[in-house]
Every structure is written in C-alpha cells, then in structure tokens.
C-alpha cells in the first residue's frame, strides 16, 4: 500500500518564477508563458514551455524565436482581421449637435 508514482507517469514540471518586471518585453513574454503553462495539461508541453522561457531569459534565443516556438500552444483566431480594412462610422457635426441637444432636452425634462 505504498504510494509510489508509476514509472510510466512523467513528473509534472513546475512553473518557473523568473518574471522580470523591469524588462517590458520579457515581462510580456513571461505573461504569455504563464497563461499557456496554466492552461496546458500535458507534461511535455509544460516542459517545452519551460525550456523556451529559460532560453529566452538566458539570451540563447530572441523574442521572435520564442513566440514562434510556442505558437502552436496558443489559440489565436484563425483569420485575424485585415489591417488594411478599417471601418469608421462617421457623423456630420450638425447631426451630432441635433442628437446631443435632443438627449439634453430629454434629460432636462425627466426631472
């Protein structure tokens, strides 16, 4: 009745606490790492995330490589909106004034 872990089970890696708030880029990368680590259930995924954040902290890889290495763990939207298509809803100044005056009139008479 001893509680020995099975030899087939892989030990769950621990989350690394190496955040550096004085370095904004590393802090942002650590935040992404932290969110992914908390959401990962697989021990190999957690170990891979640990290896990548350690390599980034030690300067063996750059930020672009770090994000490329962990990209398959992230759940990003499949089709991000195109940066060239921006929509603005415009309104003439006269229409805005009429609308504002109407709202003020209603607010004033509700008392």
Backbone as a printed PyTorch tensor [residue, N CA C, xyz], in Angstrom:
tensor([[[  0.8000,  -1.1850,   0.0000],
         [  0.0000,   0.0000,   0.0000],
         [  0.8580,   1.2710,   0.0000]],

        [[  2.0020,   1.2000,  -0.5970],
         [  2.8310,   2.4000,  -0.6960],
         [  2.3600,   3.2360,  -1.8750]],

        [[  2.5380,   4.5200,  -1.7520],
         [  2.0750,   5.4230,  -2.7980],
         [  3.2540,   5.8930,  -3.6360]],

        [[  3.8370,   4.9940,  -4.3880],
         [  4.9300,   5.3320,  -5.2770],
         [  4.3630,   5.7060,  -6.6350]],

        [[  4.8850,   6.7370,  -7.2720],
         [  4.3860,   7.0840,  -8.6100],
         [  4.7770,   6.0050,  -9.6030]],

        [[  3.9130,   5.7660, -10.5410],
         [  4.2100,   4.7880, -11.5850],
         [  5.4000,   5.2530, -12.4000]],

        [[  6.1700,   4.3100, -12.8820],
         [  7.3390,   4.6620, -13.6830],
         [  6.9240,   5.1650, -15.0540]],

        [[  5.7030,   4.8590, -15.4710],
         [  5.2110,   5.3150, -16.7700],
         [  4.7810,   6.7850, -16.7330]],

        [[  4.4500,   7.2980, -15.5560],
         [  3.9990,   8.6810, -15.4390],
         [  5.1950,   9.6240, -15.4690]],

        [[  5.0420,  10.7210, -16.1780],
         [  6.0860,  11.7320, -16.2480],
         [  5.7830,  12.7690, -15.1720]],

        [[  6.7900,  13.1650, -14.4130],
         [  6.5880,  14.1570, -13.3620],
         [  6.1700,  15.4880, -13.9870]],

        [[  5.1810,  16.1120, -13.3690],
         [  4.6860,  17.3950, -13.8750],
         [  5.7300,  18.4830, -13.6060]],

        [[  6.1760,  19.1940, -14.6220],
         [  7.1460,  20.2820, -14.4090],
         [  6.5130,  21.4130, -13.6110]],

        [[  7.3190,  22.0950, -12.8540],
         [  6.8590,  23.2280, -12.0570],
         [  6.9770,  24.5100, -12.8760]],

        [[  6.0920,  25.4330, -12.5870],
         [  6.1000,  26.7260, -13.2710],
         [  7.2960,  27.5410, -12.7890]],

        [[  8.0390,  28.0990, -13.7120],
         [  9.2120,  28.9070, -13.3760],
         [  8.7850,  30.3120, -12.9700]],

        [[  9.3370,  30.7900, -11.9000],
         [  9.0080,  32.1300, -11.4100],
         [ 10.2020,  33.0470, -11.6490]],

        [[ 10.4210,  33.3850, -12.9060],
         [ 11.5820,  34.1970, -13.2850],
         [ 11.1610,  35.4960, -13.9500]],

        [[ 10.0070,  36.0150, -13.5830],
         [  9.4940,  37.2330, -14.2010],
         [ 10.3880,  38.4230, -13.8600]],

        [[ 10.5930,  39.2850, -14.8400],
         [ 11.3950,  40.4950, -14.6630],
         [ 10.5400,  41.6760, -15.0980]],

        [[  9.9310,  42.3550, -14.1290],
         [  9.0130,  43.4470, -14.4680],
         [  9.7310,  44.6880, -14.9660]],

        [[ 11.0400,  44.7750, -14.7570],
         [ 11.7680,  45.9480, -15.2480],
         [ 12.0290,  45.8710, -16.7540]],

        [[ 11.9510,  44.6650, -17.3320],
         [ 12.1420,  44.4660, -18.7690],
         [ 10.7730,  44.1820, -19.3790]],

        [[ 10.2150,  45.1690, -20.0740],
         [  8.8450,  45.0450, -20.5790],
         [  8.6780,  43.8750, -21.5450]],

        [[  9.6150,  43.6970, -22.4810],
         [  9.4850,  42.6180, -23.4610],
         [  9.4930,  41.2570, -22.7860]],

        [[ 10.3970,  41.0730, -21.8320],
         [ 10.4460,  39.7860, -21.1430],
         [  9.2060,  39.5970, -20.2840]],

        [[  8.7330,  40.6580, -19.6510],
         [  7.5270,  40.5610, -18.8270],
         [  6.3280,  40.1390, -19.6830]],

        [[  6.2050,  40.6980, -20.8880],
         [  5.1120,  40.3210, -21.7940],
         [  5.2500,  38.8610, -22.2180]],

        [[  6.4670,  38.4330, -22.5250],
         [  6.6960,  37.0400, -22.9090],
         [  6.4060,  36.1150, -21.7400]],

        [[  6.7820,  36.5250, -20.5280],
         [  6.5110,  35.6950, -19.3480],
         [  5.0210,  35.5910, -19.0840]],

        [[  4.2820,  36.6640, -19.3220],
         [  2.8290,  36.6310, -19.1450],
         [  2.1940,  35.6160, -20.0960]],

        [[  2.6450,  35.6170, -21.3490],
         [  2.1440,  34.6380, -22.3260],
         [  2.5100,  33.2300, -21.8770]],

        [[  3.7530,  33.0500, -21.4450],
         [  4.2140,  31.7420, -20.9510],
         [  3.3670,  31.2850, -19.7770]],

        [[  3.1160,  32.1820, -18.8450],
         [  2.3480,  31.8450, -17.6460],
         [  0.9350,  31.3900, -17.9910]],

        [[  0.2740,  32.1250, -18.8810],
         [ -1.0800,  31.7520, -19.2920],
         [ -1.0980,  30.3910, -19.9830]],

        [[ -0.1290,  30.1640, -20.8590],
         [ -0.0610,  28.8850, -21.5660],
         [  0.2720,  27.7440, -20.6100]],

        [[  1.1690,  27.9830, -19.6610],
         [  1.5590,  26.9510, -18.7030],
         [  0.3740,  26.5550, -17.8400]],

        [[ -0.4010,  27.5630, -17.3930],
         [ -1.5700,  27.2730, -16.5610],
         [ -2.6310,  26.4950, -17.3300]],

        [[ -2.7350,  26.7300, -18.6230],
         [ -3.7600,  26.0640, -19.4230],
         [ -3.3360,  24.7220, -19.9850]],

        [[ -2.0440,  24.4210, -19.9460],
         [ -1.5480,  23.1690, -20.5280],
         [ -1.7810,  22.0120, -19.5530]],

        [[ -2.2420,  20.8940, -20.0850],
         [ -2.4570,  19.7120, -19.2610],
         [ -1.3560,  18.6820, -19.4880]],

        [[ -0.6990,  18.7690, -20.6070],
         [  0.3250,  17.8080, -20.9930],
         [  1.6710,  18.1770, -20.3660]],

        [[  2.3480,  17.1980, -19.7750],
         [  3.6400,  17.4420, -19.1320],
         [  4.7170,  17.8070, -20.1440]],

        [[  4.6400,  17.2340, -21.3440],
         [  5.6440,  17.5620, -22.3550],
         [  5.4880,  19.0000, -22.8300]],

        [[  4.2560,  19.4770, -22.9200],
         [  4.0190,  20.8610, -23.3210],
         [  4.5780,  21.8090, -22.2580]],

        [[  4.3490,  21.4820, -20.9890],
         [  4.8640,  22.3290, -19.9140],
         [  6.3870,  22.3400, -19.9110]],

        [[  7.0000,  21.1870, -20.1520],
         [  8.4630,  21.1210, -20.1900],
         [  9.0110,  21.9390, -21.3580]],

        [[  8.3190,  21.8790, -22.5110],
         [  8.7410,  22.6510, -23.6750],
         [  8.6220,  24.1500, -23.4010]],

        [[  7.5420,  24.5500, -22.7580],
         [  7.3690,  25.9620, -22.3990],
         [  8.4720,  26.4050, -21.4360]],

        [[  8.7990,  25.5610, -20.4670],
         [  9.8730,  25.8860, -19.5250],
         [ 11.2090,  26.0600, -20.2470]],

        [[ 11.5090,  25.1550, -21.1790],
         [ 12.7670,  25.2460, -21.9240],
         [ 12.8350,  26.5550, -22.7080]],

        [[ 11.7290,  26.9270, -23.3400],
         [ 11.7140,  28.1530, -24.1550],
         [ 11.8710,  29.4060, -23.3110]],

        [[ 11.1950,  29.4910, -22.1660],
         [ 11.3060,  30.7050, -21.3450],
         [ 12.6920,  30.7860, -20.6990]],

        [[ 13.2720,  29.6390, -20.3500],
         [ 14.6340,  29.6460, -19.8060],
         [ 15.6400,  30.1170, -20.8630]],

        [[ 15.4820,  29.6130, -22.0870],
         [ 16.3850,  30.0110, -23.1690],
         [ 16.2550,  31.5030, -23.4540]],

        [[ 15.0470,  32.0180, -23.3750],
         [ 14.8360,  33.4510, -23.5950],
         [ 15.4860,  34.2660, -22.4790]],

        [[ 15.3280,  33.8300, -21.2480],
         [ 15.9050,  34.5410, -20.1030],
         [ 17.4310,  34.5590, -20.1850]],

        [[ 18.0150,  33.4310, -20.6350],
         [ 19.4770,  33.3360, -20.7220],
         [ 20.0310,  33.9840, -21.9940]],

        [[ 19.1560,  34.3780, -22.9100],
         [ 19.5910,  35.0470, -24.1310],
         [ 20.0210,  34.1020, -25.2410]],

        [[ 19.6980,  32.8220, -25.1180],
         [ 20.0600,  31.8700, -26.1730],
         [ 19.1520,  31.9960, -27.3860]],

        [[ 17.9210,  32.4720, -27.1870],
         [ 17.0020,  32.7160, -28.3070],
         [ 16.4680,  34.1380, -28.1720]],

        [[ 15.9780,  34.6730, -29.2950],
         [ 15.4010,  36.0120, -29.2430],
         [ 13.8830,  35.8970, -29.0940]],

        [[ 13.2200,  37.0420, -29.0000],
         [ 11.7750,  37.0550, -28.7540],
         [ 10.9970,  36.4700, -29.9240]],

        [[ 11.4470,  36.7660, -31.1280],
         [ 10.7680,  36.2360, -32.3100],
         [ 10.8000,  34.7040, -32.3110]],

        [[ 11.9400,  34.1380, -31.9900],
         [ 12.0730,  32.6800, -31.9370],
         [ 11.2230,  32.1060, -30.8170]],

        [[ 11.1880,  32.7880, -29.6760],
         [ 10.3700,  32.3350, -28.5510],
         [  8.9040,  32.2330, -28.9560]],

        [[  8.3770,  33.3110, -29.5540],
         [  6.9700,  33.3020, -29.9470],
         [  6.6980,  32.2860, -31.0540]],

        [[  7.6520,  32.0940, -31.9410],
         [  7.4950,  31.0950, -32.9950],
         [  7.4610,  29.6870, -32.3900]],

        [[  8.2990,  29.4350, -31.3760],
         [  8.3540,  28.1170, -30.7500],
         [  7.0830,  27.7760, -29.9740]],

        [[  6.4470,  28.7730, -29.3750],
         [  5.2620,  28.5000, -28.5720],
         [  3.9590,  28.7560, -29.3200]],

        [[  4.0490,  29.1150, -30.5890],
         [  2.8570,  29.4930, -31.3620],
         [  1.8380,  28.3620, -31.4350]],

        [[  2.2890,  27.1250, -31.5180],
         [  1.3320,  26.0230, -31.6530],
         [  0.5910,  25.7330, -30.3480]],

        [[  1.0380,  26.2880, -29.2280],
         [  0.3160,  26.1400, -27.9610],
         [ -0.7290,  27.2380, -27.7760]],

        [[ -0.5920,  28.3150, -28.5350],
         [ -1.5180,  29.4340, -28.4120],
         [ -2.7460,  29.1950, -29.2710]],

        [[ -3.8800,  29.6780, -28.7970],
         [ -5.1200,  29.5570, -29.5560],
         [ -5.4760,  30.9440, -30.0720]],

        [[ -4.9640,  31.2590, -31.2380],
         [ -5.2270,  32.5500, -31.8560],
         [ -6.3850,  32.4210, -32.8320]],

        [[ -7.0870,  33.4940, -33.1140],
         [ -8.1830,  33.4250, -34.0770],
         [ -7.6610,  32.9710, -35.4430]],

        [[ -8.4160,  32.1230, -36.1480],
         [ -7.9360,  31.5840, -37.4150],
         [ -7.7080,  32.6450, -38.4840]],

        [[ -8.5910,  33.6110, -38.6030],
         [ -8.4530,  34.6610, -39.6110],
         [ -8.4740,  36.0160, -38.9210]],

        [[ -7.3010,  36.5350, -38.5690],
         [ -7.3150,  37.8500, -37.9310],
         [ -7.8030,  38.9080, -38.9180]],

        [[ -8.4410,  39.9370, -38.4190],
         [ -8.9260,  40.9800, -39.3270],
         [ -7.7690,  41.6260, -40.0770]],

        [[ -8.0250,  41.9460, -41.3030],
         [ -7.0010,  42.5300, -42.1470],
         [ -6.6690,  43.9410, -41.6690]],

        [[ -5.3940,  44.2560, -41.5220],
         [ -5.0600,  45.5960, -41.0470],
         [ -5.3240,  46.6930, -42.0810]],

        [[ -5.5380,  46.3080, -43.3330],
         [ -5.7970,  47.3140, -44.3540],
         [ -7.2650,  47.7100, -44.4170]],

        [[ -8.1390,  46.8910, -43.8620],
         [ -9.5710,  47.1990, -43.8860],
         [-10.0010,  47.7440, -42.5300]],

        [[-10.1130,  49.0650, -42.4590],
         [-10.5330,  49.7160, -41.2260],
         [-11.8260,  50.4570, -41.5260]],

        [[-12.8000,  50.2690, -40.6800],
         [-14.0740,  50.9390, -40.8840],
         [-14.2840,  51.9870, -39.8090]],

        [[-14.7520,  53.1270, -40.2390],
         [-15.0930,  54.2030, -39.3340],
         [-16.5450,  54.5540, -39.5410]],

        [[-17.2250,  54.7740, -38.4440],
         [-18.5960,  55.2380, -38.5310],
         [-18.5560,  56.7380, -38.2910]],

        [[-18.9470,  57.4810, -39.2990],
         [-18.8440,  58.9320, -39.2090],
         [-20.2210,  59.5560, -39.0440]],

        [[-20.2100,  60.8000, -38.6340],
         [-21.4520,  61.5280, -38.4490],
         [-21.1520,  63.0100, -38.7020]],

        [[-22.0680,  63.6660, -39.3930],
         [-21.8800,  65.0920, -39.6220],
         [-21.9950,  65.8440, -38.3000]],

        [[-21.3000,  66.9780, -38.2210],
         [-21.3140,  67.7510, -36.9850],
         [-22.7260,  68.2400, -36.6660]],

        [[-23.4530,  68.6210, -37.7030],
         [-24.8330,  69.0980, -37.4950],
         [-25.7060,  67.9940, -36.9200]],

        [[-25.5780,  66.7670, -37.4530],
         [-26.3630,  65.6420, -36.9320],
         [-25.9830,  65.3320, -35.4870]],

        [[-24.7010,  65.4330, -35.1820],
         [-24.2470,  65.1770, -33.8190],
         [-24.8320,  66.1970, -32.8580]],

        [[-24.8450,  67.4770, -33.2750],
         [-25.3960,  68.5220, -32.4160],
         [-26.8830,  68.3130, -32.1700]],

        [[-27.6130,  67.9650, -33.2190],
         [-29.0630,  67.7270, -33.0750],
         [-29.3050,  66.5740, -32.1040]],

        [[-28.5320,  65.5070, -32.2490],
         [-28.6840,  64.3410, -31.3720],
         [-28.3520,  64.7130, -29.9310]],

        [[-27.2820,  65.4610, -29.7300],
         [-26.8750,  65.8640, -28.3850],
         [-27.9180,  66.7790, -27.7520]],

        [[-28.4270,  67.7290, -28.5250],
         [-29.4530,  68.6330, -28.0000],
         [-30.7130,  67.8720, -27.6120]],

        [[-31.0950,  66.8880, -28.4120],
         [-32.2740,  66.0760, -28.1070],
         [-32.0650,  65.3060, -26.8000]],

        [[-30.8690,  64.7170, -26.6280],
         [-30.5920,  63.9660, -25.4040],
         [-30.5890,  64.8770, -24.1790]],

        [[-30.0390,  66.0690, -24.3170],
         [-30.0230,  67.0180, -23.1980],
         [-31.4380,  67.4790, -22.8500]],

        [[-32.2600,  67.7140, -23.8770],
         [-33.6400,  68.1320, -23.6550],
         [-34.4060,  67.0500, -22.9120]],

        [[-34.2320,  65.7980, -23.3010],
         [-34.9290,  64.6890, -22.6350],
         [-34.4400,  64.5750, -21.2000]],

        [[-33.1300,  64.7000, -20.9810],
         [-32.5660,  64.6050, -19.6510],
         [-33.0860,  65.7450, -18.7690]],

        [[-33.1730,  66.9430, -19.3230],
         [-33.6030,  68.1190, -18.5620],
         [-35.0660,  68.0010, -18.1350]],

        [[-35.9160,  67.4340, -18.9920],
         [-37.3530,  67.3620, -18.7000],
         [-37.7460,  66.1020, -17.9360]],

        [[-36.8290,  65.1930, -17.7300],
         [-37.1470,  63.9830, -16.9700],
         [-37.2020,  64.2390, -15.4800]],

        [[-36.6890,  65.3350, -15.0190],
         [-36.6300,  65.6300, -13.5780],
         [-37.9540,  65.6650, -12.9480]]])
